């Protein structure tokens, strides 16, 4: 049990480091990667806490959060990739 508490503490340290990267990231993709890593670490923390407290319903919550994390990361990346394609291009005259 103490091993899982140590793992949870190490995961919290990793969350702090990821939050530092989130606010200090030089590019947008660094920040998106930090948000995705934060979500993955949250899933790991929920799983470890569910095991330590002997509550298997935490694993269901962790799986749901993993799915939401994956879909939101894909949605954010698609938005930043295609956001300029909605503009109307000026028509050219054919001679």
Residue pairs with C-beta under 8 A, 6 or more apart in sequence:
1 52
4 48
4 51
4 52
5 52
7 48
8 45
8 48
8 49
8 52
11 41
11 44
11 45
11 48
12 45
14 41
15 38
15 41
15 42
15 45
18 34
18 37
18 38
18 41
19 34
19 38
21 30
21 34
21 37
22 31
22 34
22 35
22 38
25 31
25 33
25 34
28 80
32 73
32 76
32 77
32 80
35 73
35 76
36 69
36 73
39 65
39 66
39 68
39 69
39 72
39 73
40 66
40 69
42 65
42 69
43 62
43 63
43 65
43 66
43 69
46 58
46 59
46 61
46 62
46 65
47 58
47 59
47 62
49 58
50 56
50 57
50 58
50 59
50 61
50 62
